[in-house]
């Protein structure tokens, strides 16, 4: 039985149109079997250009000797990589259309810094309001 570890993946590009669009958030889960017709999320195999990056494409064929032949639904060509079962992260179980755009926006450095600044200011104001007033009333000033 395959592990049910869920992996969120944001679609980039238009290779899977009309099935998925850039900015869609896909939750991929491992499956017991993958075969022709299955949409899979896989890591580009080691020692290949782009190694380690995730790709969301459809399996066209399975050659147990060299791996899967995959292709984006909108592409006219097959992928140059031939991922094996070990390279496959999972198959899409859930899709949140456009949710990846919001996540991408929130991950932008200026947005993240702005949010962190607002949180820090709110914490400082809250802490200042909880401080007790100074003891002894007003401070005396030295006479000149």
C-alpha positions as YAML, in Angstrom:
chain: A
units: angstrom
residues:
- id: 1
  name: UNK
  ca: [0.00, 0.00, 0.00]
- id: 2
  name: UNK
  ca: [1.36, 3.40, -0.99]
- id: 3
  name: UNK
  ca: [1.91, 6.07, 1.64]
- id: 4
  name: UNK
  ca: [-0.82, 8.77, 1.71]
- id: 5
  name: UNK
  ca: [1.57, 11.69, 2.09]
- id: 6
  name: UNK
  ca: [-0.04, 14.69, 0.44]
- id: 7
  name: UNK
  ca: [2.11, 17.05, -1.57]
- id: 8
  name: UNK
  ca: [0.85, 20.49, -2.61]
- id: 9
  name: UNK
  ca: [2.08, 21.58, -6.06]
- id: 10
  name: UNK
  ca: [1.44, 24.86, -7.87]
- id: 11
  name: UNK
  ca: [0.97, 24.57, -11.63]
- id: 12
  name: UNK
  ca: [3.23, 26.84, -13.68]
- id: 13
  name: UNK
  ca: [2.91, 27.18, -17.41]
- id: 14
  name: UNK
  ca: [0.22, 26.04, -19.82]
- id: 15
  name: UNK
  ca: [1.42, 22.54, -20.75]
- id: 16
  name: UNK
  ca: [-1.61, 20.90, -19.11]
- id: 17
  name: UNK
  ca: [-4.36, 23.11, -20.57]
- id: 18
  name: UNK
  ca: [-7.30, 22.66, -20.45]
- id: 19
  name: UNK
  ca: [-6.97, 20.17, -17.56]
- id: 20
  name: UNK
  ca: [-4.96, 22.51, -15.30]
- id: 21
  name: UNK
  ca: [-4.06, 26.19, -15.57]
- id: 22
  name: UNK
  ca: [-1.08, 28.15, -14.30]
- id: 23
  name: UNK
  ca: [-1.74, 29.05, -10.69]
- id: 24
  name: UNK
  ca: [-3.88, 26.03, -9.86]
- id: 25
  name: UNK
  ca: [-2.95, 24.35, -6.59]
- id: 26
  name: UNK
  ca: [-2.88, 20.57, -6.88]
- id: 27
  name: UNK
  ca: [-2.68, 18.20, -3.94]
- id: 28
  name: UNK
  ca: [-0.88, 15.08, -5.15]
- id: 29
  name: UNK
  ca: [-1.08, 11.77, -3.32]
- id: 30
  name: UNK
  ca: [0.78, 8.54, -4.07]
- id: 31
  name: UNK
  ca: [-1.17, 5.78, -5.82]
- id: 32
  name: UNK
  ca: [-0.68, 2.02, -5.88]
- id: 33
  name: UNK
  ca: [-0.27, 2.01, -9.68]
- id: 34
  name: UNK
  ca: [0.47, 4.48, -12.44]
- id: 35
  name: UNK
  ca: [-0.17, 3.76, -16.09]
- id: 36
  name: UNK
  ca: [-1.02, 5.16, -19.48]
- id: 37
  name: UNK
  ca: [-3.57, 7.95, -19.16]
- id: 38
  name: UNK
  ca: [-2.72, 8.81, -15.55]
- id: 39
  name: UNK
  ca: [-1.79, 12.40, -14.71]
- id: 40
  name: UNK
  ca: [1.21, 12.35, -12.38]
- id: 41
  name: UNK
  ca: [3.46, 14.73, -10.54]
- id: 42
  name: UNK
  ca: [7.07, 13.63, -10.88]
- id: 43
  name: UNK
  ca: [10.56, 14.87, -10.10]
- id: 44
  name: UNK
  ca: [12.87, 15.32, -13.03]
- id: 45
  name: UNK
  ca: [15.35, 12.47, -12.62]
- id: 46
  name: UNK
  ca: [18.85, 13.08, -11.24]
- id: 47
  name: UNK
  ca: [21.58, 13.92, -13.73]
- id: 48
  name: UNK
  ca: [19.02, 15.45, -16.13]
- id: 49
  name: UNK
  ca: [18.61, 19.16, -16.94]
- id: 50
  name: UNK
  ca: [16.24, 20.57, -14.33]
- id: 51
  name: UNK
  ca: [16.85, 17.64, -11.95]
- id: 52
  name: UNK
  ca: [14.62, 17.73, -8.88]
- id: 53
  name: UNK
  ca: [11.99, 20.10, -10.28]
- id: 54
  name: UNK
  ca: [8.39, 18.91, -10.25]
- id: 55
  name: UNK
  ca: [6.43, 18.30, -13.46]
- id: 56
  name: UNK
  ca: [2.70, 17.63, -13.82]
- id: 57
  name: UNK
  ca: [2.08, 15.64, -17.01]
- id: 58
  name: UNK
  ca: [0.18, 12.65, -18.33]
- id: 59
  name: UNK
  ca: [1.70, 9.18, -18.78]
- id: 60
  name: UNK
  ca: [1.55, 8.00, -22.38]
- id: 61
  name: UNK
  ca: [3.42, 4.73, -21.99]
- id: 62
  name: UNK
  ca: [5.34, 2.69, -19.44]
- id: 63
  name: UNK
  ca: [8.60, 1.11, -20.46]
- id: 64
  name: UNK
  ca: [9.80, -0.68, -17.35]
- id: 65
  name: UNK
  ca: [13.36, -0.52, -18.70]
- id: 66
  name: UNK
  ca: [13.59, 3.24, -19.19]
- id: 67
  name: UNK
  ca: [10.65, 4.69, -17.24]
- id: 68
  name: UNK
  ca: [7.46, 6.45, -18.26]
- id: 69
  name: UNK
  ca: [6.92, 8.43, -21.45]
- id: 70
  name: UNK
  ca: [5.06, 11.58, -20.40]
- id: 71
  name: UNK
  ca: [3.60, 14.61, -22.12]
- id: 72
  name: UNK
  ca: [1.64, 17.72, -21.21]
- id: 73
  name: UNK
  ca: [-1.92, 17.70, -22.58]
- id: 74
  name: UNK
  ca: [-1.27, 20.98, -24.41]
- id: 75
  name: UNK
  ca: [2.20, 20.04, -25.69]
- id: 76
  name: UNK
  ca: [2.88, 18.70, -29.18]
- id: 77
  name: UNK
  ca: [5.94, 16.77, -27.99]
- id: 78
  name: UNK
  ca: [6.77, 14.21, -25.33]
- id: 79
  name: UNK
  ca: [8.96, 15.05, -22.37]
- id: 80
  name: UNK
  ca: [12.71, 14.50, -22.72]
- id: 81
  name: UNK
  ca: [12.76, 12.81, -19.29]
- id: 82
  name: UNK
  ca: [11.66, 9.28, -18.52]
- id: 83
  name: UNK
  ca: [10.74, 9.22, -14.84]
- id: 84
  name: UNK
  ca: [10.56, 5.89, -13.04]
- id: 85
  name: UNK
  ca: [8.04, 4.96, -10.36]
- id: 86
  name: UNK
  ca: [10.55, 6.17, -7.77]
- id: 87
  name: UNK
  ca: [10.47, 9.65, -9.36]
- id: 88
  name: UNK
  ca: [6.66, 9.91, -9.20]
- id: 89
  name: UNK
  ca: [5.40, 11.96, -6.25]
- id: 90
  name: UNK
  ca: [1.75, 11.14, -6.81]
- id: 91
  name: UNK
  ca: [-1.37, 11.81, -8.80]
- id: 92
  name: UNK
  ca: [-3.66, 14.83, -8.37]
- id: 93
  name: UNK
  ca: [-6.34, 14.14, -5.74]
- id: 94
  name: UNK
  ca: [-7.61, 17.69, -5.21]
- id: 95
  name: UNK
  ca: [-7.44, 20.87, -7.28]
- id: 96
  name: UNK
  ca: [-7.96, 24.40, -6.00]
- id: 97
  name: UNK
  ca: [-8.30, 26.52, -9.10]
- id: 98
  name: UNK
  ca: [-6.17, 29.66, -8.88]
- id: 99
  name: UNK
  ca: [-5.19, 29.11, -5.22]
- id: 100
  name: UNK
  ca: [-1.52, 28.90, -6.19]
- id: 101
  name: UNK
  ca: [-1.66, 32.51, -7.39]
- id: 102
  name: UNK
  ca: [-2.59, 33.70, -3.90]
- id: 103
  name: UNK
  ca: [0.15, 31.58, -2.33]
- id: 104
  name: UNK
  ca: [2.68, 32.88, -4.85]
- id: 105
  name: UNK
  ca: [1.62, 36.45, -4.03]
- id: 106
  name: UNK
  ca: [1.98, 35.88, -0.28]
- id: 107
  name: UNK
  ca: [5.44, 34.33, -0.81]
- id: 108
  name: UNK
  ca: [6.74, 37.43, -2.61]
- id: 109
  name: UNK
  ca: [9.49, 38.98, -0.44]
- id: 110
  name: UNK
  ca: [7.92, 42.46, -0.28]
- id: 111
  name: UNK
  ca: [4.52, 41.05, 0.68]
- id: 112
  name: UNK
  ca: [6.02, 38.72, 3.31]
- id: 113
  name: UNK
  ca: [8.07, 41.60, 4.76]
- id: 114
  name: UNK
  ca: [5.00, 43.85, 4.85]
- id: 115
  name: UNK
  ca: [2.95, 41.22, 6.66]
- id: 116
  name: UNK
  ca: [5.78, 40.63, 9.14]
- id: 117
  name: UNK
  ca: [6.02, 44.41, 9.76]
- id: 118
  name: UNK
  ca: [2.30, 44.72, 10.46]
- id: 119
  name: UNK
  ca: [2.42, 41.77, 12.87]
- id: 120
  name: UNK
  ca: [5.47, 43.23, 14.65]
- id: 121
  name: UNK
  ca: [3.81, 46.67, 14.99]
- id: 122
  name: UNK
  ca: [0.60, 45.11, 16.33]
- id: 123
  name: UNK
  ca: [2.61, 43.15, 18.89]
- id: 124
  name: UNK
  ca: [4.54, 46.27, 19.99]
- id: 125
  name: UNK
  ca: [1.36, 48.34, 20.37]
- id: 126
  name: UNK
  ca: [-0.27, 45.52, 22.33]
- id: 127
  name: UNK
  ca: [2.78, 45.18, 24.59]
- id: 128
  name: UNK
  ca: [2.91, 48.95, 25.18]
- id: 129
  name: UNK
  ca: [-0.75, 49.00, 26.24]
- id: 130
  name: UNK
  ca: [-0.11, 46.25, 28.79]
- id: 131
  name: UNK
  ca: [2.77, 48.13, 30.44]
- id: 132
  name: UNK
  ca: [1.95, 49.60, 33.85]
- id: 133
  name: UNK
  ca: [2.06, 53.40, 34.16]
- id: 134
  name: UNK
  ca: [5.27, 54.87, 35.62]
- id: 135
  name: UNK
  ca: [5.40, 54.91, 39.45]
- id: 136
  name: UNK
  ca: [5.33, 58.13, 41.41]
- id: 137
  name: UNK
  ca: [3.35, 60.15, 38.95]
- id: 138
  name: UNK
  ca: [5.20, 62.63, 36.79]
- id: 139
  name: UNK
  ca: [8.96, 62.82, 36.78]
- id: 140
  name: UNK
  ca: [10.57, 65.80, 38.36]
- id: 141
  name: UNK
  ca: [12.65, 67.96, 36.08]
- id: 142
  name: UNK
  ca: [15.86, 69.53, 37.26]
- id: 143
  name: UNK
  ca: [15.71, 73.27, 37.79]
- id: 144
  name: UNK
  ca: [18.18, 75.26, 35.83]
...
